[in-house]
Amino acid sequence: MKYLFLIAFSIISCKTNVSKTTELNKNSEMMDQQSTFRKSLSENNTYTLYYKIAENMNSPVKIFTYYVTDTDTGKMVKKIESIAAEKIYWKDSNTLAIIPYTEMIQKSDVVGEINQPNEILIKIK
């Protein structure tokens, strides 16, 4: 009877150690994932833009995955989104500008004058 108790106790303690190890692995994976994002503060440091760029060596398209948080509270203000783009940046303190990916090279209408690329503007609150 003592041996049965010891075996049962050993099995139970092994299972809890495995679950703790699994939780630690999941937490470290989340930390690694968060560390892949770059961050950029808005002009007045109110918001923080987190973004990462996924590139494929066989394609010129860059996929930006981004989200925005309130710098003071850390609450997410703009949920995670992905977009094929050339660039993402702060236009002003409350507006993100995204230059979408285009396959064609833009030409200027007048020699020496370059047109501004089309921008997608995203107001933050």
ABEGO torsion letter per residue (X at the ends): XAAAAAAAAAAAAAAAAAAAAAAAAAAAAAAAAAAABBBBBBAAGABBBBBBBBBBAABABBBBBBBBBBAAAGBBABBBBBBBBABBBBABAABBBBBBBBABBBBBABBGBBBBBBBBBBBBX
